Every structure is written in C-alpha cells, then in structure tokens.
Amino acid sequence: MKLYILRNSPNCRKVLATANYLNADVEYVYFELDKGQTQTPEFLAINPNGKTPTLEDNGFVVWESNAVIQYLSDKQGDNNLYPQDIKQRTNINRWLFWEANNYGPAVGDILWESFAKEMFMGEPGSPEALHDALSRFHQQAPILDKQLSQTDYVAGDEVSLADFALACHAGFISMAQVPVEEYPALAAWYQRLNTLPAWKESAPLL
C-alpha cells in the first residue's frame, strides 16, 4: 500500500496514527504544502480532489481520511481500533460521522482563523469567523466531554478509530488556544492519548 501524506496535516495525522498502531505495511509518500504536489496531473488522476491523505492499494484508491483509516483497519483483520462486532463498529462509525460534520469543522476553523490563515494565506483571521467557530466548539465539546467522563476513550475503554479521528487537531490546540481546559474529561483524554506510542509518533513537526 502507498499512502500520500501532507506533513503536519490533522487529517493525515489520524491516518499516520492508525497505520502506526496497526503496524501496517505502508509506503509513505510525503508531500509539502507549498510545492503543489497534490495538484499535478499525475496525482489528480489518483485523487481528483487534489487532497491528502490518499491511499493506493494495487490500483484501488481510497480518499477521505475516515474512509482511509477504516480501510487500513479492515486490511489488518479484527482489531480494537475497528472491531468486526456490528454494535461496536456502528458506535465508532457514529463518532466518525460526528467528527467529520461537527467537532472537526469547529476545531479546524478555530485553527484556521487563529493562526493558519495568516500563516498560509498571508491574511489575518476574521474575528467574526473565529467567534462563530468557538461558539460551535462550545456546542459540541460538552457532548464529547460527557462521553469521556464515562469511558476512557470515545467508543469505550479501548482506543479506537474514533479517538484518532476526533483528536487529529491535537498538535495545534495549544497554539490556537482552543479552550479544551474548560472541559476536564476532554482535556484528560487529550493527555491520555499522548501516552500511546503510535499517537506520539504521529505528532506534527512544529
């Protein structure tokens, strides 16, 4: 399998952590954001969205980060990251959809407006957009905090794909001053993930 990765990308981090945890047999192709490598005709033929992460497995291509981590887990057989049990799997899927549509966009927009927009676009962040992103974060964070007050990890007492997906922005939350400390169980979960070698090894190079 060949995995196209953009350095320091939150969505790529969830894939790297998954591959590390599963000890997957993957060849990594690292891209740099400022070199236009995702926009070449060759890469667009693989992923017409021109985005990473993208996985290629003997001609079969998977894009969208949550689909990639599901595929990697299934390739390794039954495992705690993505168990075959239908109820456990559906529970994880529920959180993966929630991450993609609710928590992830809120945190990602905080990062974008607080520092990344200026870093990559040379434009200051919008105070109004940042306020909106923070409001959405405060709507979503209590849901995750409540869950994590009941279990060590998002989908239960073992780490799963839901954790790697939902925590993918972790390397930047301090820089962006995401107010996770207002939610004790959520803050403790971020710290708990840092004890996992596979997660630590996937951290962005700041």
N, C-alpha and C positions, 0 to 999 in steps of 0.2 A: 504494500500500500504506500502511496505517496501522498503526503499532506502538505498543502501550500499554506503557509502561516505568515502573518504580518506581525513583526516584532511589537511587543507592548500593547497588542490589541486585547481588550477584555474578552471579546467573543472567541478569540484564538486561545486565550488562557484556559477557558473551560475545556477546550479540546486537548490542549497540552497536558492538563492535569489528568484528564481521563486516560489518555494514552500512557502517561507515566504510571498511573495507579495500576493499570491492567498489564503493564509491561508489553504493550502491543508492538508488533513488528512493523514499524513505520519508518519510512524515509522522509525526512523533513526538508522542505524547500522554503527557506526563509526569504521573505520579501522585505524591502524597505519602502516606507510610505512615500518618500519624496522621489522615487525613481520611476514611477509609472508602470511598474511591472505587472500590476493587475489589469492594465488597460491595453496590453499588447494583443494583436490578433491571435497569437498562439494561446494566451490564457483565456481570452474571451471565447474561444472555441470550446474550452473546457467548462467555464462558468460565464454565461452571458451577462450575469450581473456585475462581473468585474470585481468580486469581493472575496475576501478570505474570512474564515477558513474554508478550504475546499479539499475534499478527499477524492483521490482517484485510486481505484482498486481493479487493476486489469481491465481497464476500459469502462468500468462502472463508476460514475461520478456522483458524489454527494455534496451538496452545499446546503447552507443554513446550519448554524453551529449546533443547535439542539438535535437536528437530524444526524449530524456527523457523530456526536457523542453516543447517540443511540446505536448507530451502525457499528462503531468501534466496540461497544459493549457486547452487542449480539455476536460479533465475529469471535469474541473470546469465549463464548458459551455462557452458561448460567453463572452469575456473579452478583455480589451485593449492590453494585452500582446500578444494575438494571435487571432485577430478578425476573425469572420467567413466570412466577406466580401472577395471575391476572390482576388480583386486587392490589398487590404491591406495585406492579407496573403501572396500573391506572392511577394510583396515588402519585407516583413520580411524574407521570405524564401531566397530571393536573397542575403540578407546580411548575413544570417546564412551560406549559402554555401561559401560566400566570406570570412567569418571569419574562417571557417574550412580549407580553401585551401590557403589563402593569408595572411591576417593580423595576425591571431592567430599563425601560424607557425613562422612568423617573430619575433613577440614579445616573443613567447615561447623560441625560440632559443637564443635570447639575454639573457633572464633569465638563461638559461642553461649554456651558455658559460661564463657569467659574474660572477656567484656565485654558481648556483645549482650543476653543475658538480663536483666541488671540495667538496661541502657540502655533496653530496650523494655518489659520486664515489671515493672521495679522489684523484682526478686528476685535474690538473689545466685546465682551459678553453683554447681553441685554439684561439689565436689572429686572425688567418685567418678565422675561422668559425664565430667568433664574428663580424668581419668586413663584412662578407657576410650577416649575419643576419641584421646588421644595414643598409646595402645597400638595402635589401629587405624591411625593415621597411620604409625607406625614399621613396621607390617606392609606398608603399601602403598608408602611412599616409596622403599624400595630398588628396587622394580620400575621405577618411573619414572626413578630416578637411573641405573640400569643402562642403560636405553634411551637416555637423554640423554648418556651417556658415549660412545655410538656414533654419534649423529646430532645435528645442531644443533637440530633440532626433533623433536617427539614422533613424527611419522609419516615422518620423512625429513629431507632437507636444506633443505626449504622449509617455511615456516609453513603450517599447515592449521587446519581447524576443531578438531582435537584439541587444539591449543595454546590457542586461545581458551577452549575449554571447561574444560580442566584447570587453567588459570591464573586462572579467574574470581574467585577469592578474593584475588588478589594484593594488592589495595589495603589489605587488613586483616591480612596475615600478621605484620607488624611489631607492630601494636597487640595482636594476640593471642599474640604470642611463639611462633608456630608454628616449630618447630626445623628449618627448611629448611637452615640453615647446616651441619647435620650431614651433608648430602648435597651434595657440591661441584658435581656436574653439574646437579643440580636447582636449586641456588642460582644458578648461572651462567645457566641457562635463563631464570629469572625476570628477571634483569638484561638478558639478550639481548632479551626481548620488549619491554622498556622503550625500546628503540631504534626500535621500529616506530611511526610517527606514528598509525596507526589505533588501536593499543593505548593509547598515551599519552592520546589524546583521549577515550578511554572511561573513564578513571580516575575513581573516586568522588570527590565533592566533600566532603572531610573538614574 
